[in-house]
Amino acid sequence: MTAASIRARVRAEMTDEIKAVARRHLATDGANLSLRAVARDLGMASSAVYRYFASRDDLLTALIIDAYDAVGAAAEESARTGSYRDRFLSICHAVRDWALANPHEWALIYGSPVPGYQAPRDTVEPATRVILQIGAIVRDAALAGDVEAGEPVAGRLGEELAVVAEHAAQGAPPQLVARSMGAWIHLCGAVSAELFGQLNNTIDERREFFDLQMRGEAATIGFR
């Protein structure tokens, strides 16, 4: 192993360790991360941490990308088999399961915006992994005739939805893409409501309630 490869491995390991400590801070401090606090937990000088992440925002970006990629991978893995409707429902449950196992990371990517933080374009591709997976299922279902297209959407909104369909679900009618977007919004809202305590003292059978909601969204999308 060359000296350069050793340095690269050490840097990768140190980067992963910094991110692991930062994730623990998410549980106590939310997105209000402090590189100094992370460095203190690692027994390092803060100047040493800056060699890996130039700023708090750089560290936040790394955590955000990791979180999006993790939930995206969970969704993709879940949607390999079954009918189009079942694949959609599998994605919904995979997203919820990941969120319950990683509530602070869910809050980081789907909770309140971090004051003063502007997400760079590096986050766009990871952020769309779940959405594009749903779009692919809807597109394939439309091409196979396994979903009802419904009435077209006219006017400016129809034009905007056509652009979205071209990028996210090429081959699917824009109105179908619109209903899929609504289902995604409902999915995120349902997960956040559960995680952030909105169902406390109301619903105990959380998984069944979530499944009921997502089956309703599958019907709204129009899966046969």
GIQUIDA-V546229 format. One record per residue. N is the residue number from 1. RES is the residue in one small letter. OMEGA is omega as a letter, one per 20 degrees, with the letter a starting at -180 (* if undefined). Layout:
BEGIN
N_RES_OMEGA, N_RES_OMEGA
END
This chain:
BEGIN
1_m_a, 2_t_r, 3_a_a, 4_a_a, 5_s_r, 6_i_r, 7_r_r, 8_a_r, 9_r_r, 10_v_r, 11_r_r, 12_a_r, 13_e_r, 14_m_r, 15_t_r, 16_d_a, 17_e_r, 18_i_a, 19_k_r, 20_a_r, 21_v_r, 22_a_r, 23_r_r, 24_r_r, 25_h_r, 26_l_a, 27_a_a, 28_t_a, 29_d_a, 30_g_a, 31_a_r, 32_n_a, 33_l_r, 34_s_r, 35_l_r, 36_r_r, 37_a_r, 38_v_r, 39_a_r, 40_r_r, 41_d_r, 42_l_a, 43_g_a, 44_m_r, 45_a_a, 46_s_r, 47_s_r, 48_a_r, 49_v_a, 50_y_r, 51_r_r, 52_y_r, 53_f_a, 54_a_a, 55_s_r, 56_r_a, 57_d_r, 58_d_r, 59_l_r, 60_l_r, 61_t_r, 62_a_r, 63_l_a, 64_i_r, 65_i_r, 66_d_a, 67_a_r, 68_y_r, 69_d_a, 70_a_r, 71_v_r, 72_g_r, 73_a_r, 74_a_r, 75_a_a, 76_e_a, 77_e_a, 78_s_a, 79_a_a, 80_r_a, 81_t_r, 82_g_r, 83_s_r, 84_y_r, 85_r_a, 86_d_r, 87_r_r, 88_f_a, 89_l_r, 90_s_r, 91_i_a, 92_c_a, 93_h_r, 94_a_r, 95_v_r, 96_r_a, 97_d_r, 98_w_a, 99_a_r, 100_l_r, 101_a_a, 102_n_a, 103_p_a, 104_h_r, 105_e_r, 106_w_r, 107_a_r, 108_l_a, 109_i_a, 110_y_r, 111_g_a, 112_s_r, 113_p_r, 114_v_a, 115_p_r, 116_g_a, 117_y_r, 118_q_a, 119_a_r, 120_p_a, 121_r_r, 122_d_a, 123_t_a, 124_v_a, 125_e_r, 126_p_a, 127_a_a, 128_t_a, 129_r_a, 130_v_a, 131_i_a, 132_l_r, 133_q_r, 134_i_r, 135_g_a, 136_a_r, 137_i_r, 138_v_r, 139_r_a, 140_d_r, 141_a_r, 142_a_a, 143_l_r, 144_a_a, 145_g_a, 146_d_r, 147_v_r, 148_e_a, 149_a_a, 150_g_a, 151_e_r, 152_p_r, 153_v_a, 154_a_r, 155_g_a, 156_r_r, 157_l_r, 158_g_r, 159_e_r, 160_e_a, 161_l_r, 162_a_r, 163_v_r, 164_v_a, 165_a_a, 166_e_a, 167_h_a, 168_a_a, 169_a_a, 170_q_a, 171_g_r, 172_a_r, 173_p_a, 174_p_a, 175_q_r, 176_l_r, 177_v_r, 178_a_r, 179_r_r, 180_s_r, 181_m_r, 182_g_r, 183_a_r, 184_w_r, 185_i_r, 186_h_r, 187_l_a, 188_c_a, 189_g_r, 190_a_r, 191_v_a, 192_s_r, 193_a_r, 194_e_a, 195_l_a, 196_f_r, 197_g_a, 198_q_r, 199_l_a, 200_n_r, 201_n_r, 202_t_a, 203_i_r, 204_d_a, 205_e_a, 206_r_a, 207_r_r, 208_e_r, 209_f_r, 210_f_r, 211_d_r, 212_l_r, 213_q_a, 214_m_r, 215_r_r, 216_g_r, 217_e_r, 218_a_r, 219_a_r, 220_t_r, 221_i_r, 222_g_r, 223_f_r, 224_r_*
END
